[in-house]
Amino acid sequence: MLHFLDAQEINAVIAINEFQQILNYPETNIEVLLRSSAQLLKNVDFIFSGSNHAMMLEIFNSAKRSFNASTKSLHLKKIDSGEYFPFIGNHFERDGFCIDDSCIDLILELTCSHTYYTQYLCNQLFAGNKKNIGIEAIT
């Protein structure tokens, strides 16, 4: 599949989330295979993300590992609630939902503005398809 993507007339990006899980694979050569395949590709770039900062550092900064010094690191911080609040409100409104400010506050409070949990909870509210979202839908 990687070689097929590379042969296309476009640039492709493959994003792998929770990449640190590669350390739990029973196969011992997965990192070597992925690194050696990836470095030959001209039209395919990779984004490796993970929530376990220490494990990601181990993969990409340890001289004993295949990916050592092969990437640029970017640490993303938690999204500020002040920026997250209008983002959530706009998405609900855009799709025809009615949600008041106290509900958005509650979502951010319950999830501690953690992106995974915030998106998960909002996704559940979207899937519930109740167009008027109140506190009872969130709790």
Secondary structure, 3 states (H helix, E strand, C coil): CHHHHHHCCCCEEEEECCHHHHHHCCCCCHHHHHHHHHCCCCCEEEEECCCCHHHHHHHHHCCCCCCCCCCCCCCCCCCCHHHHHHHHHHHHHHCCCEECHHHHHHHHHHHCCCHHHHHHHHHHHHHHCCCEECHHHHC
